[in-house]
Amino acid sequence: MSNYDFTTSPNRLGNHSVKWRETEADSEILPMWIADMDFKTFPEMTEAFEKFADYGVYGYAYPSESIFDAIIDWEKTQHGYAVGKDAIVLIEGVVPAISVSVQAFTQENDAVLINTPVYPPFARTVKLNNRKLVTNSLVVSDGLFTLDFDQIERDIVDNQVKLYVFCSPHNPGGRIWTSDELTKVAEICRKHDVILVSDEIHQDLALFDNQQHSINTVGDFSDFTVILTSATKTFNIAGTKNSFAIIENDELRKTFKARQLANNQHEISTLGLIATEVAYRYGEQWLQELKTVLEANVNYVIDYFAEHAPRVTVMKPQGTYLVWLDFSDYGISDEELQLRLRTTAKVILNDGSSFGPEGVGHARLNIAAPFEHVKAATERIVACLPE
């Protein structure tokens, strides 16, 4: 029996939810896109916010020793990563931390490598900071994304890549990279003097007995790595705005913090500090129950498409709560696909093409919602497809 409520749909209308904004104008629209969850968090989180509200003074706050202790304990117990306090740099979000990394460790026109398809802010950040974007296509093998290591190395050498922004676990494919794969990525970076920035924000959401590894736990790579992660995706607290970088190399950390200060990105929301510590202190049981719900939702989506729309290829995620759907067998244009989904099905998914050219004919489905939402969305998607 569950100790938490993962079946009730919270009413998010009228609360300025980005995810539900279009539903405020059209009540039939079911949003299953942006990566936040339609689940209430656990009671200790609500109690902490209520205590803060009751205090009545909302000025500047500094991070306590206890938040660093909570982060260190979580990384050690959940991921086997022994992190020292000095290596932790708090910052408002992982995406801002990617921007800081690009600015701190490269110059304008330097080459930055990403794998595509991937979370859209990767490419956007590189381009907006006037760096040369180098994209390396992931390869689908046995229903999963894999890495072409020979091509990665060629891309690095041919373009004199200075920085590699890596997504682990992968978004949108939900791939949990193996320790061998991570080691190969890191060894290539070491060989060619490339700084490796690893976005590990979905690290806590490994599913189906898959094991997530932080890249610094599979080898001695801390001299050239920047690990970015957060409690926000795991515990549905993205609006509180807090994440952290783990930078063990003193010079890299000094350079990162100097750029962060130049951008005035060194201050953290008080709510972010509170939420992160509470999440890591009291959220483990909630997370375990959440994963069971997510696995059931993933299995339902896979089974339903297999039975009712087998032409849709569903990439089963090894982690995250995101499902990558391939509609390309229908031979319809990307524009028609999005029109069918939004206008006919009235379901909002993330447009696959926003993740890179490999995403044309695809869409990303967020299954972190009560089952009734997942069921309704899946049925609507199937119903809107061509015969």
Buried (B, 14 or more C-beta within 10 A) or exposed (E): EEEBEBEEEBEBEEEEBEBBBBBBEEEEBBBBBBBBBBBBBBEBBEEBBEEBEEEEEEEEBEBEEEBBBBBBEBBEEBBEBEBEEEBBBBBBBBBBBBBBBBBBBBEEEBBBBBBBBBBBBBBBBBEEBEBBBBBBBBEBEEEBBBBBBEEBBEBBEEBEBBBBBBBBBBBBBBBBBBEEBBBBBBBBBBEBEBBBBBBBBBBBBBBBEBEBBBBBBBBEBBEBBBBBBBBBBBBBBBBBBBBBBBBBBEEBBEBBBEBBEEBEBEEBBBBBBBBBBBBBBBBBEBBEBBBEBBBBBBEBBBEBBEEBBEEBBBBBBBBBBBBBBBBBEBEBEBEEBBBBBBEEBBBBBBBBBBBBEBBBBBBBBBBBBBBEBBBBBBBBBBEBBEE
